[in-house]
Each structure stands twice: as structure tokens, then as C-alpha cells.
């Protein structure tokens, strides 16, 4: 059986060709429309375009520099003419500044003031000669005297400090009271301070330290100086 249509007349075979041809036509039309420009005929006839002469140069304004004038000459000084004083009132007399020989103080009358040096307490760790507690006089070494002094003060406190006060205050365990005091240039105890868990314990520590005996004062460069000392008081409260 023969086909009714001619196979060469089948347009479906050239679909791709027609598609590409249509795209090219559309792109050309789009490009033409984008670059297409229109002008207003009335505005074009009214406005006049004048050529610009690029060869002409603009005139540069001339700036004038101010001349520095020399400073003016000083005026001649005004001449002052003396005026005779016709007033009958006498003028005030000017006292002389000369010193009379009677007012000069002789060398024997001058009293020299002693050199004043501020008294600063030296910590016992840095003192050259530590204070000597009674009973430590036979020791010559400074470190031995320091150890003897600490031992004597500790035994003195243990005998006189009321450790039962901690139990009365309701404290428990190990308690510590830090005592700070100075041994002045005369070897006496002063400026006693305390820090502890209770004010009553601090007062007790201050009371005991004030009972310390008089000592031989500490020395720095051969001169007696106040020495600052700190000692802890540790005691255990038995519940």
C-alpha cells in the first residue's frame, strides 16, 4: 500500500531548523528595538547646538601677594619736666637698711638645734642588734638572742594567758590570736595590738603582752631604735 503523502513534504524533520531560525529573528528584533532611538522633532528644531572651541584657554586669575611692611619706628620718648613741690607738708623719711654692730649676735649666743630624725620602728627580722630579754644577756650571737627572746616570750604568754576563756565564749577547736607590739628605745613594750576570733581574746592577749618585763632595747647602727614584733598565740579549746 503506497502512502498518500510525499515523505519529502514532512515538515517535522525541519523542526530544529525552524526553531533556530525563529530564535535568530527574535534576537535580531530585540537588538534593533534596544538600539532604536527617537527624538522630539519640535525640541530638536528649537534648541540650537553651538560648537565648543576646545582651543580657548581659561584666564587664570592673578593673585597678589601682600608685601610685608617694616615695623613702624618707635616714637620719641616723652620728655618729663620736673615740677617743684610747693606743698608745705614734709616728706616721709626713708628708714635706713644698714645694720648696727650692736645688733650682731655673737657666736656663743647661737644655739644649735639637734638633728631631728623620725622614729620608725624596725621589724625584728631586719634589726642589727635585737632587744635582749632578761635571761638572754650571756648570748653574743644575734640569731641566738633572737631565738632566746622568742622562747622566753612564748613561755611567758603560756603561763599567763587564760586559755579557758575560749570555752566560756563557746569557741571550739584551735584558735589563734595575733599580737603585734613594739619595744621602744627604752626597752619597754607599747603600741600593743591584737587580732583574733573574739574581742575578749584580743583584750586578753593585750593584757598579757603589757605584763612583759623591761628589756634591753634593740640597736640599729649602734643607736637604740624601736623594734616591731609579731607573735601568734595558738591554743586549743577542749569541748
Buried (B, 14 or more C-beta within 10 A) or exposed (E): EEEEEEEEEEEEEEEEEEEEEEEEEEEEEEEEEEEEEEEEEEEEEEEEEEEEEEEEEEEEEEEEEEEEEEEEEEEEEEEEEEEEEEEEEEEEEEEEEEEEEEEEEEEEEEEEEEEEEEEEBBEBEEBEBBBBBEEBEEBEEEEEBBBBBBEBBEEBBEEEBEBEBBEEBEBEEEBEBBBBBBBBBEBBBEEBBBEBEBEBBBEBBBBBBEEBEEBBBBBBEEEBBBBBBEBEBEBEBEE
